């Protein structure tokens, strides 16, 4: 398995609070991605990174920001969490840009 | 943008073959993937095929690509109860390697 960890694995928070999810890799892969998974929607891309400090928006980026200051870490921040952001969040990494390996996921509940 | 469609459920008997189908809309799609997700886990890359191939076989897995009909299938031979999971089709075009995911097919294997 690719060396990807996500933290926390589970989080419950209240509407309006900031939340940061962390993805950490030990593979030194260039590309990193954040997805959300919701019933009936499959996986949808939030943001991705193609190098340190190089990021771009995905399909559902509104309400989310990201940062990548080191190769191994990719942070996803919800500035002010809303109930619609209740979801399972997956991080993925890729060395070549077209084969992705996924982390175990973070289940976020916004009350 | 790309649209990827899969049927939601497939039920098979242990020992039979399973065939999971996927259709996509972008004829310039270059990379086509199958992922497996077990309960509570992340997505595991099973196999992938490039658009210049018609078929790829890997042990019990066979991927067939019909570019004319924009149809991708995954055949699992001798299906076992351990194959019960959600299977995602994902497709990426050459301009962007970032895949679009289908909603997933839940494979149920019963004795």
Interface residues (C-beta under 8 A of the other chain):
Chain A: X4 X33 X40 X41 X42 X43 X44 X45 X48 X58 X90 X92 X94 X96 X97 X98 X99 X100 X101 X102 X103 X104 X105
Chain B: X4 X31 X33 X35 X40 X41 X42 X43 X44 X45 X48 X88 X92 X97 X98 X99 X101 X102 X103 X104
